[in-house]
Amino acid sequence: MNAKSTASTKALFQSASAGEQNRSSYRFFAILGICFALAAVGLAMLNRQSGTEAAQVARVFKPSDTPFNGQRAYGFLKEICAIGPRIAATEGMRKQQELLKAHFEKLGGRVTMQEFQARHPESGERVNLANMIVEWHPERKNRILLCAHYDTRPFPDEEPNPRLRKAPFIGANDGASGAAFLAEMAYHMPKLDSRFGVDFVLFDGEELVYDGARDPYFLGSEHFAREYVAKPPEHRYRWGVLVDMIADKELQLYREVNSMSWPDTRPLVLDIWETARQLGVREFIHRNGHEVRDDHLPLRNIGRIPTCDIIDFDYPRPYGPNYWHTTKDIPENCSAESLTKVGAVILAWLQKVRD
């Protein structure tokens, strides 16, 4: 190769190299520009999401946000408590049953008394008990179970004053709150826009306990669950929601441990608590609380109905005096506001649940 051709070749290579460098620089800056653009879009979306979440967190629930009337529910609570103790298989329970049956039927519910017998823990005699079942939209074969117990403890056995442990136990929160909640919810059932029908069940014999170490709990819910399995109805319960002790003035609803640990009920809990968050009801606290033995155990474990428990077991608060199973469980320590908030969440959840 002569000198001229070598120089020409070198120049050619230099020209090609410069062109390649220019193209590489162009690609580099183009990619860099795209990265900046994507980062800007991502940041904008993150800001928008954060703003939405902040707005949801900042939302404060107002009673006017829901048609559920907590004042009316609180009126039912006081009316039920005015009967006095509603111990299973007593005159007080019979009066309560008459009151609630007439109320539900007046609003269009189909009421059935599921009667059964149990051994009385003290006398040993067989006594008659009855769960109250109230059907709404019975033609719908996929159904949701809303339930509570409506009997009261025979005595306030957790009363700190020993002299009062045989006094009458009124059970405003532990007993009347669930019945009052369902009494108000009944106003909203006839026009419920859902593919699901709803059954209310008020369980008898949950508290027919004179000796906590000896006597069985959950007589009514266990009977209901066994009947559901032994004599399968035409309908199917997709979900069950148990409410208990929901009228505490200082309402704090943590997620119950059993309800969160079972894989079939955990989605239900998360859905209800998410509904509360969207409504701005901060009393539904997104942390696990107590592990509670309650009527949801036989419903889920015997009846195979995925059922969660909504319960404020810290009555009135985690520390200090405790009103549970004491003479302090009276209407004055309950509130319409608490009933409103629980009712708002459950009603909103019923209106949106699709599976």
BELFEN-V750997 format. One record per pair of residues at least 12 apart in sequence whose C-alpha atoms are under 6 Angstrom apart, sorted by the first residue. I is the first residue (numbers start at 1). J is the second residue. D is the distance in Angstrom with one decimal. If there is no record, write none. Layout:
BEGIN
((I/J/D) (I/J/D))
END
This chain:
BEGIN
((59/280/5.0) (60/280/4.9) (61/280/4.8) (61/281/5.6) (66/344/5.6) (68/343/5.9) (68/344/5.8) (70/336/4.8) (70/339/5.2) (70/340/4.1) (71/336/5.0) (73/180/5.2) (73/181/5.9) (73/184/5.3) (74/336/5.1) (76/180/5.2) (77/176/5.5) (77/180/5.1) (84/170/5.9) (85/169/5.9) (85/170/5.1) (86/151/5.3) (86/152/5.3) (87/151/5.3) (87/152/4.9) (87/154/5.9) (88/151/5.7) (88/205/5.6) (89/129/5.9) (109/134/5.7) (109/135/5.6) (109/136/5.6) (110/134/5.4) (110/135/5.0) (111/133/5.6) (111/134/4.5) (112/133/5.1) (113/130/5.8) (113/131/5.8) (113/132/4.8) (114/130/5.2) (114/131/5.0) (115/129/5.8) (115/130/4.2) (116/129/5.4) (117/129/5.7) (130/204/5.8) (131/202/5.6) (131/203/4.8) (131/204/5.3) (132/201/5.5) (132/202/5.1) (133/200/5.7) (133/201/4.6) (134/199/5.5) (134/200/4.9) (135/199/4.6) (136/197/6.0) (136/198/5.3) (137/197/5.1) (140/197/5.1) (141/235/4.3) (142/196/5.3) (142/235/5.9) (142/236/5.2) (143/196/4.9) (143/197/4.5) (143/198/5.4) (143/236/5.9) (143/237/4.8) (143/238/6.0) (144/198/4.8) (144/237/5.4) (144/238/5.9) (144/239/5.1) (144/240/5.8) (145/198/6.0) (145/199/5.0) (145/240/4.4) (146/200/4.9) (146/240/6.0) (146/241/5.0) (147/200/5.5) (147/201/4.7) (147/202/5.7) (147/242/4.9) (148/178/5.2) (148/202/5.2) (148/242/5.6) (148/243/5.4) (149/202/5.1) (149/203/4.3) (150/175/5.0) (150/202/5.8) (151/175/5.9) (151/204/5.6) (152/171/5.8) (152/175/5.7) (152/207/5.8) (153/207/4.9) (155/169/5.4) (156/169/5.4) (156/325/4.7) (156/326/4.5) (158/325/5.2) (158/326/5.4) (159/326/4.4) (171/329/5.5) (172/329/5.5) (172/330/4.9) (172/331/5.4) (173/245/4.8) (173/247/5.7) (174/245/5.0) (177/247/5.8) (178/243/5.9) (178/244/5.8) (203/220/4.9) (203/221/5.9) (204/220/4.8) (205/219/5.0) (205/220/5.3) (206/218/4.1) (206/219/5.6) (218/295/5.8) (221/295/5.7) (222/298/5.3) (225/299/5.3) (225/302/5.8) (225/303/4.3) (229/303/5.8) (239/306/5.3) (239/307/5.9) (240/306/5.8) (240/307/4.1) (241/307/5.4) (241/308/5.3) (242/309/4.8) (243/310/4.9) (244/311/5.0) (245/311/5.6) (245/312/5.7) (246/312/6.0) (247/334/5.0) (247/335/5.6) (247/338/5.2) (247/339/5.4) (248/334/4.7) (249/333/6.0) (249/334/4.9) (249/335/5.0) (250/316/5.7) (252/283/5.1) (252/312/5.8) (253/283/5.8) (253/284/4.8) (253/285/5.7) (253/312/5.2) (254/285/5.0) (254/287/5.7) (254/288/5.5) (254/289/4.9) (255/287/6.0) (255/288/4.5) (255/289/5.6) (256/288/6.0) (256/289/5.6) (256/290/5.6) (256/291/5.8) (257/288/6.0) (257/290/6.0) (257/291/4.7) (258/291/6.0) (259/308/4.9) (264/306/5.9) (265/306/5.2) (276/345/5.4))
END
